[in-house]
């Protein structure tokens, strides 16, 4: 799977970090970002749930 965050849409709610902390983190300003090396090949079972939990749908998950 490939995951990305639309940083222009993200509001920093942090739901992704709470749901899938092995994939997401927050930067110094509180906006979501992917942990290093987590853009592709992500196998976290909570990844899709984290995308659904985003209140502004800033997370995209694509199956390769």
PEGIPE-V568917 format. One record per helix or strand of 2 or more residues. SS is the DSSP state (H for helix, E for strand). FROM is the first residue (numbers start at 1). LEN is the number of residues. If there is no record, write none. Layout:
BEGIN
<<SS & FROM & LEN> <SS & FROM & LEN>>
END
This chain:
BEGIN
<<E & 2 & 4> <H & 15 & 5> <E & 24 & 3> <E & 32 & 3> <H & 47 & 7> <E & 59 & 4>>
END
